[in-house]
Amino acid sequence: MSFSDFWTNNNNPSLPKEEYLYGTRHIVVLLITMFLCCLFGSIFAKKSIKAKNILMYVLASILLFFEIISRIVNLIIAESYSFSSVMKILLPMHICSVMVWIFIIAIFTQKRFLLTFSSIGGIMATLVFLLFPAVGLNRTYMSFTCIYSTVSHMIGFVCAYLIIAFRYAKFEFKDIWKPFVCFAVMFAWGALLNFVIFPGSDYMYMVNNPVDFDFWGIPYQVIAVALIGIYTTIFYLISYICKIIKKKRIAVANARINGKSVNENSTLKK
């Protein structure tokens, strides 16, 4: 692969799924992602908020670097510069690319509702790629495009994990409507792309069923919305259960302390 091919992704044949799916390269990507989650999670668990923020800023900066460089490269190698072609390069149009920008904005602005949404949507988007990569790992050589796609999803998953681990995200049922509004805005952007800016397109898989899943003739879009609703609610349900368990443990601990105090006082009186 020449220097030019590295940037343009030319002369880089696609691989059939059986050759790259859960192959050596794929397994290495999964292991590195899990290692980074464990490494950062353990090292920064007891660090100050400032130290955690610096780590998150660094990860967000890596994402921003790849987003900017990839657009510069694509603009340079573009064969035409029509409004349509330039906008397709500059605008985030896929779920994963939209989520990357949400990560960047959420981390740098420290908006709680965006951090919460980015952890929910980020895990959904990046985990699908990590488990079943359709791009990035499906080429013979790791060109810039492949590296950009793979690293962005890896860092995105790490960010989503750390946002939850560092308690930047807040899952309270009274605020559960906020991620649903964020999802609605994101898919409204997708509708704008598909029906107004680029009529006839299918960004964010809003028009055609990507997996040909047929459930009692129910439209794919309805099923997708229902699954997203269930998936989002699970985060809040798990958080609620954990809070109940924590309260019970505290109550038991306090009862033991109080009981011990009573016994000590009784002994002293005797």
C-alpha positions as CSV (number, residue, x, y, z in Angstrom):
1,M,0.0,0.0,0.0
2,S,1.5,3.3,-1.1
3,F,1.5,6.6,0.9
4,S,-1.3,7.8,-1.4
5,D,-3.3,4.6,-1.0
6,F,-3.0,5.0,2.8
7,W,-4.9,8.3,2.7
8,T,-7.3,7.5,-0.1
9,N,-8.1,3.9,0.8
10,N,-7.5,2.9,-2.8
11,N,-6.1,-0.5,-3.7
12,N,-7.4,-1.8,-0.4
13,P,-9.6,-4.8,-1.1
14,S,-12.6,-5.6,1.1
15,L,-12.6,-8.8,3.1
16,P,-15.5,-11.2,3.5
17,K,-16.9,-11.3,7.0
18,E,-15.6,-14.8,7.7
19,E,-12.0,-13.5,7.3
20,Y,-12.2,-10.5,9.6
21,L,-15.2,-11.0,12.0
22,Y,-13.7,-12.2,15.3
23,G,-10.4,-12.7,13.6
24,T,-7.0,-11.7,15.1
25,R,-7.4,-8.0,14.3
26,H,-10.9,-7.9,15.6
27,I,-10.0,-9.7,18.8
28,V,-7.1,-7.3,19.4
29,V,-9.4,-4.3,19.0
30,L,-11.8,-5.8,21.5
31,L,-9.1,-6.6,24.0
32,I,-7.5,-3.1,23.7
33,T,-10.9,-1.4,24.2
34,M,-11.6,-3.5,27.4
35,F,-8.0,-2.9,28.6
36,L,-8.4,0.9,28.3
37,C,-11.7,0.8,30.1
38,C,-10.2,-1.2,33.0
39,L,-6.9,0.8,33.0
40,F,-8.5,4.3,33.1
41,G,-11.3,3.2,35.4
42,S,-8.9,1.8,38.0
43,I,-6.3,4.5,37.8
44,F,-8.7,7.4,37.9
45,A,-11.3,5.9,40.2
46,K,-10.0,7.8,43.3
47,K,-8.5,10.7,41.5
48,S,-9.9,14.2,41.8
49,I,-12.6,15.6,39.5
50,K,-10.0,17.8,37.9
51,A,-7.9,14.7,37.0
52,K,-10.9,12.9,35.6
53,N,-11.9,16.0,33.6
54,I,-8.4,16.2,32.1
55,L,-8.6,12.5,31.0
56,M,-12.0,13.1,29.4
57,Y,-10.8,16.2,27.6
58,V,-7.8,14.3,26.2
59,L,-10.2,11.5,24.9
60,A,-12.6,14.1,23.4
61,S,-9.6,15.9,21.8
62,I,-8.5,12.6,20.1
63,L,-12.1,12.2,18.7
64,L,-12.1,15.8,17.6
65,F,-8.6,15.4,15.9
66,F,-9.8,12.5,13.9
67,E,-13.1,14.2,12.9
68,I,-11.2,17.3,11.6
69,I,-8.3,15.4,9.9
70,S,-10.7,13.0,8.2
71,R,-12.7,15.9,6.7
72,I,-9.6,17.6,5.5
73,V,-8.3,14.4,3.9
74,N,-11.7,13.8,2.2
75,L,-11.9,17.3,0.9
76,I,-8.4,17.0,-0.6
77,I,-9.1,13.7,-2.3
78,A,-12.6,14.7,-3.5
79,E,-13.1,14.5,-7.2
80,S,-15.8,17.2,-7.3
81,Y,-16.8,20.1,-5.1
82,S,-20.6,20.4,-5.5
83,F,-22.7,21.5,-2.6
84,S,-23.9,17.9,-2.2
85,S,-20.5,16.3,-2.2
86,V,-19.0,18.9,0.2
87,M,-21.9,18.7,2.6
88,K,-21.6,14.9,2.7
89,I,-18.0,15.3,3.8
90,L,-18.5,18.0,6.4
91,L,-21.8,17.0,8.0
92,P,-22.1,14.1,10.6
93,M,-24.8,11.9,9.0
94,H,-24.5,8.5,10.5
95,I,-25.5,7.5,14.0
96,C,-21.9,6.8,15.1
97,S,-20.6,10.1,13.6
98,V,-23.4,12.1,15.3
99,M,-22.7,10.4,18.6
100,V,-19.0,11.3,18.3
101,W,-19.9,14.9,18.0
102,I,-22.3,14.6,21.0
103,F,-19.4,13.1,23.0
104,I,-17.2,16.0,22.1
105,I,-19.8,18.7,22.9
106,A,-20.9,16.9,26.1
107,I,-17.4,16.5,27.5
108,F,-16.3,20.0,26.8
109,T,-19.5,21.7,28.0
110,Q,-20.0,19.3,30.9
111,K,-23.8,19.4,30.4
112,R,-25.2,16.7,32.6
113,F,-28.1,15.7,30.3
114,L,-25.8,15.5,27.3
115,L,-23.3,13.4,29.2
116,T,-26.1,11.1,30.3
117,F,-27.4,10.8,26.7
118,S,-23.9,10.3,25.2
119,S,-23.4,7.3,27.6
120,I,-26.7,5.7,26.5
121,G,-26.4,6.5,22.8
122,G,-22.7,6.0,22.7
123,I,-22.8,2.5,24.1
124,M,-25.5,1.6,21.6
125,A,-23.6,2.9,18.6
126,T,-20.1,1.8,19.5
127,L,-21.0,-1.6,20.9
128,V,-22.7,-2.6,17.6
129,F,-19.5,-1.7,15.8
130,L,-17.2,-3.4,18.2
131,L,-19.2,-6.7,18.1
132,F,-20.1,-6.6,14.4
133,P,-17.8,-4.1,12.6
134,A,-19.0,-3.4,9.0
135,V,-16.2,-0.9,8.3
136,G,-12.7,-0.2,9.5
137,L,-11.7,-3.9,10.0
138,N,-13.1,-5.1,6.7
139,R,-10.2,-4.1,4.5
140,T,-6.9,-5.9,3.8
141,Y,-4.8,-3.0,5.1
142,M,-5.4,-0.5,7.9
143,S,-5.6,2.7,5.9
144,F,-6.3,6.1,7.5
145,T,-10.0,5.7,6.9
146,C,-9.9,2.3,8.6
147,I,-7.9,3.6,11.5
148,Y,-10.2,6.6,11.9
149,S,-13.3,4.5,12.0
150,T,-11.8,1.9,14.4
151,V,-10.1,4.2,16.8
152,S,-13.2,6.5,17.0
153,H,-15.5,3.7,18.0
154,M,-12.9,2.4,20.5
155,I,-12.5,5.8,22.1
156,G,-16.2,6.4,21.9
157,F,-16.9,3.2,23.9
158,V,-14.3,4.1,26.5
159,C,-15.8,7.5,26.9
160,A,-19.3,6.1,27.4
161,Y,-18.0,3.7,30.0
162,L,-16.0,6.3,31.9
163,I,-18.9,8.8,31.8
164,I,-20.9,6.2,33.8
165,A,-18.0,5.0,35.9
166,F,-17.0,8.5,36.9
167,R,-20.7,9.3,37.6
168,Y,-20.9,12.1,35.1
169,A,-24.1,10.5,33.9
170,K,-27.2,10.8,36.2
171,F,-30.0,8.3,35.7
172,E,-33.0,9.5,37.6
173,F,-36.5,8.6,36.5
174,K,-37.7,12.2,36.8
175,D,-35.2,13.0,34.0
176,I,-35.8,10.0,31.8
177,W,-37.6,12.2,29.2
178,K,-34.3,14.0,28.4
179,P,-32.5,11.2,26.5
180,F,-35.7,10.5,24.6
181,V,-35.8,14.1,23.5
182,C,-32.2,13.9,22.5
183,F,-32.9,10.7,20.5
184,A,-35.9,12.5,18.9
185,V,-33.7,15.5,17.9
186,M,-31.0,13.2,16.5
187,F,-33.5,11.3,14.3
188,A,-35.1,14.5,13.3
189,W,-31.7,15.5,12.0
190,G,-31.7,12.2,10.1
191,A,-35.1,12.9,8.6
192,L,-33.9,16.3,7.5
193,L,-30.9,14.7,5.8
194,N,-33.0,11.9,4.1
195,F,-36.0,13.9,3.0
196,V,-34.8,17.5,2.6
197,I,-31.0,17.9,2.2
198,F,-30.4,14.6,0.4
199,P,-33.8,13.3,-0.8
200,G,-33.9,9.6,-1.3
201,S,-31.0,8.8,1.1
202,D,-31.2,6.5,4.1
203,Y,-28.9,7.9,6.8
204,M,-29.3,6.4,10.3
205,Y,-31.2,3.5,8.8
206,M,-34.4,5.4,8.9
207,V,-36.0,4.3,5.7
208,N,-34.9,0.7,5.0
209,N,-34.6,-2.2,7.4
210,P,-30.8,-2.9,7.6
211,V,-31.3,-6.5,9.0
212,D,-34.5,-7.5,7.1
213,F,-36.1,-8.2,10.5
214,D,-39.9,-8.9,10.1
215,F,-42.0,-9.1,13.3
216,W,-45.7,-9.7,12.6
217,G,-45.7,-7.2,9.8
218,I,-44.9,-4.3,12.2
219,P,-43.0,-1.5,10.5
220,Y,-39.2,-1.7,11.2
221,Q,-39.2,1.9,12.4
222,V,-41.8,1.2,15.1
223,I,-39.8,-1.8,16.4
224,A,-36.6,0.3,16.4
225,V,-38.3,3.0,18.5
226,A,-39.7,0.5,20.9
227,L,-36.3,-1.2,21.3
228,I,-34.6,2.2,21.9
229,G,-37.2,2.9,24.5
230,I,-36.6,-0.4,26.3
231,Y,-32.9,0.0,26.0
232,T,-32.8,3.5,27.5
233,T,-35.2,2.5,30.3
234,I,-32.8,-0.3,31.4
235,F,-30.1,2.3,32.4
236,Y,-32.6,4.0,34.7
237,L,-33.9,0.8,36.1
238,I,-30.5,-0.6,36.9
239,S,-29.6,2.7,38.6
240,Y,-32.8,2.7,40.6
241,I,-32.2,-0.9,41.8
242,C,-28.6,-0.1,42.7
243,K,-29.8,2.9,44.8
244,I,-32.3,0.7,46.6
245,I,-29.6,-1.9,47.4
246,K,-27.2,0.8,48.6
247,K,-29.9,2.3,50.9
248,K,-30.6,-1.2,52.4
249,R,-26.9,-1.7,53.0
250,I,-26.6,1.6,54.7
251,A,-29.7,0.9,56.8
252,V,-28.3,-2.5,57.9
253,A,-24.9,-0.9,58.7
254,N,-26.5,1.8,60.8
255,A,-28.7,-0.7,62.6
256,R,-25.6,-2.7,63.5
257,I,-23.9,0.4,64.8
258,N,-26.9,1.5,66.8
259,G,-27.4,-2.0,68.1
260,K,-23.8,-2.2,69.2
261,S,-24.1,1.2,70.9
262,V,-27.2,0.0,72.8
263,N,-25.4,-3.2,74.0
264,E,-22.4,-1.1,75.2
265,N,-24.6,1.3,77.1
266,S,-26.4,-1.7,78.7
267,T,-23.1,-3.2,79.8
268,L,-21.9,0.1,81.3
269,K,-25.1,0.5,83.3
270,K,-24.7,-3.0,84.7
